[in-house]
Amino acid sequence: MNRYHSCLLVGLLSCLLCLGTGSGSADAAQFLNAHNDDLQIYISVEKWYGNLIGDVIPLEIVIIPRVQGFLIHESRLPFQGALGDFEIVSWTKREEEDRVVFSYRLQTFLSPKKFPTLSLGGLKLYYTAKKYWSEKDQKYVFQSIPLSDVQISQISLDPQNRVSPHRTFDFLDHSTDRPYLFIVLGLLSLSIPLRPQIKRLWERALGKKIKERSFLKKIIREDLSLYDPVALCRRLNAIQKDDLCMKVLYGGYHPGGEEMKGVATRILHELGGRKEGEQDG
């Protein structure tokens, strides 16, 4: 693999990596719910509005500890029965290197007309850590932190008070500059192998403009009695549409030479060229 292929591969991978850094569903919300010096608690709701009666709603409580010897009092968490306005269908727990995740599947049969907004309030997390060991009592002293109320709407449209999602679980967090750095890296990498093609396209576009201006200046200078008006108007119209040329092509109008020179002068002026009177001498 030569260096051009390598640059092309790096560019494509960088762009694809940035395209794949969303948080999943467009309706998903991931936001910081509660925090203190010991921990951060995030709530992740896959779809927090537009749910139908009986829909199973996945919800995650992500706990990220900041202290050593962190321990959760799990028996104080709800694992069956009611969770706010919902019923708990099932739950699982997984421990990762830097966090503990409780995954719930919730369900409700409350009418959207009577209960357009449902609540997940009333949650409180009990925990302890190494620094809360009591030498006097020879046991850990548990702390508590209440979780903020989470609102889940049963209406079909996104409500105005929607919580802005914080993409905290993506490698390329869109609240940082990392995705944009990858985009720049990808574009720069793509530009290296594509440089010859880009150069040819630029030269072709630039050469076309030069030829058009040269043709217009030639029309302004020369005697047009030897030119076919229809062919000349067709060529001028290809550069830029003009009412006089349209009359010649489709209305049977026979223009004079000065009229055609006037058309060429107007087009040249609009293209940024100089009029005949502004040329050398």
N, C-alpha and C positions, 0 to 999 in steps of 0.2 A: 504494500500500500504506500503510494507516494505521499508527499506532504499535502498536495492539493486534495486528495481523497480524505486524508486525516482531518484537514481543516473543515471540509464539507461535513464529515461525520460529527465533529465536535459542535459545529453550528446547529445542525439538525437536532442533536440530542439536547443542546441547551434550550432551544426553542420549545421542543416537546416537553421538557421537564417543567418549564414555566407554564405551559398550557395545562399540565396535569396537576397543578397545585391548588385546586379549589378545595372546598370543604365538603364536597359530595353534593347533596341535594341543595337546590336553590332555595328551598324552604327551611334549611337547617339553621339552627342558632346555637352557637357555642360561646358562652360568656362567663366571665368571672362572677361568681355568686357571692362568695364570702372569703375573707382572708384575715389573718393576723400575723404576728411575728413567727408563729409556729408552722403555719400551713396556708395553702391556697385551695379553694374549692371551686371547680368549674362545673357548670351544668351544660350538658349537650342534649338538645332535643332535635330529633331527626326532622320532624315536621310540627311546627308549633302553631299553625293555623290551618283552617280549611279541612279539619278532620270530620269524618262522618260518624254517626252513632254506631258504636260497636267496633270502631277501628282500634287496632292494637298499636299503641304509640311507644316506640323505643325511646328510652331516656337513660342517660349515663350521668353518674355523679363521679367526678374525677377529683381525687384528693392527692395533692402534691405536698408532702411534708418538707419542712425546712430544718428540722431538728433531728438529733440522733435518738435512736431507741423509740421511734414513733410507734404507737399502738392504738388501734381503734377499739372502742367498746362496742362490738358488733351487736350484742344482744339488745342494745338500745335503739338500733335501726329497725325500721319497719320492713319486714320481709313477707308479710301476708296481710290480708285484709285491706283496709283503706289506706291510701296515700293521698291526702287532700281530698279532692273531688273524684279521685280515680280508685279503681280496684287493682291490686297487684295480681297480674296473671302469672308471672314468673320472674326470677332474678338470678343473676350469676355474679361471681366475684372473680377478679383476676388481679394479680400483683405483678407489676412491672418494676424495672430497675429503680425508677424515680417516682412512682405513683401507685395508688390503689384505685381500681375502677369498679364501681358497683353498677351493673347493667340491669335496668328494670324494663319489663314489658307491661304497660298499663292499658286499662280499658275502662270506658264509661258508657252508660246508656242514658245519660241525661239529655233532655231535649235541647237542641241549639237555640230554639226560639225562647225557651224559658231561662236557659243558662248559656248565653253566648260566650261567656268567658269562664274557664275553669281554673282552679287554683291547685298548686302543688305545695301550698304553705304548710307550716307546722313542723318542718323538719329541723332537727337539732343533732349535731354530731358531738359525741363524747369521745375524748381521746386523752392519751397521756404520752409522756416521753421520758427519757433518761433524766432530764433536769427536774422532773416532778417527783422524783423518788424522795420519800420522807424517811429520814433516818429515825426519827422519833417513833413513827407508827410502823416502820418496816414494811411499807407498801407504797404503791404508786398512787398519787392523787390525780384523779381524773378532772380534766377541764372540759368545757362545753363551748360550742360556737353555734349560734342559730343561723340557718340558711335563709336567705331572702326569699320572699314569695315569688314563685314562677307562674306566670299567667299563660295559659294555652287557650287560644281562641277557636271556637267552633264555627266562626263565620267563614265564608268562602274567599274573602278578599283579605289582603294583608292590612291589618289595622294600622292606624296612624302612629300609635305609640310603640311600634315594633322596636325591640332591643337590637341595637347594632351588633352583629356577630363579630367576635374577636377570633381571628384564625390562629389560635394558639397551638394547634396540634399539627400544623403543616410544617414540613421541613423548611419550605420557602414561605415564611410568614409574610403576607402582603402588607403588614404594617411596618415592615423593615424594607431596606433597600436591596435585599438579596435577589429578589426576582428580577428587578430591573438591571442589576449587574449581569445576571445570566442572559437577559435579552440582549444587552449590548455586546457581551462576549459572543453570543450566537450570531448576531448580525455581522460582527467583525470577522468571525471565522468563515462565515458564508461568503463574505465579500472577496476573500483571497482566491479561492478556486474559480469564482465567477467573475473575477476582474476582467479577463479578456472579453467575455460576453457583454459585460456592462460597458466596457470601453467601445466596443463595436456599435452597440445600441446608441450610445451618446454621440459617436461620430456620425452615425447614420442620421439621427435626428438633427444634429447641427448642420450636417452637409445638406440636408433637405431644405432647411431654412435659408442657407446661403444660396442655393440654386434658385429658390423662389424669389429672393430679393434680386438676384442677378437678372432673372427673366423679366421682372417688373420694371427694372431700370432700362432694360433693353427695349421694352414696349414703349416707354416714355420717350426714348431717344429717337427711335427709328420711324420711317415712313410706313404707316399702317395700310396704305393702299394695296400693298402686295399680299396682305394677310387675309385669310378667310375669317370673316367676323364670327361665324358660328364656332369654328375650331378655336379661335382666340378666346371667345367667351367661355367655352367649355373648360379651357385651361385656367382662366382666371377664376371661374367658379370653383374649380378644384382646390384653389388656394384659399379663397374666401367667398362666400355667397354675396352676390350683388344684385340689386333690383334691375339695373339696366341689362345685365347679362341674362337674367331670367326672362326679360321681355324679348331679347334677341333669340334665345333658345326656344321659348314656348309661345311667344306672341307674334313672331314674324317681323319684328322690328329691325330696321336697317340702320345701324348707328354710324355716325361720322367718326373720322380718325381722332379728332380732339376729344370726343366723348369717351372713346376707349382709353385714350391717354389719361383722362380724368379718373376713370375707374381704376386704372393701374396705380395712379398717384395716391388715391384714397386708400387702397389696400396696402400699399407700401408704407404709408404714414401710420396706419393702424397696426402694422406689424412691427413698428419701431424703427423702420428704415428712414432714410432721408428723401425728401422730395427732390425732384430733378433740379429745382432752383437752388437747393442746398448742397449740390454735389460740387466736386472740384471745379473751380473756374466758373 
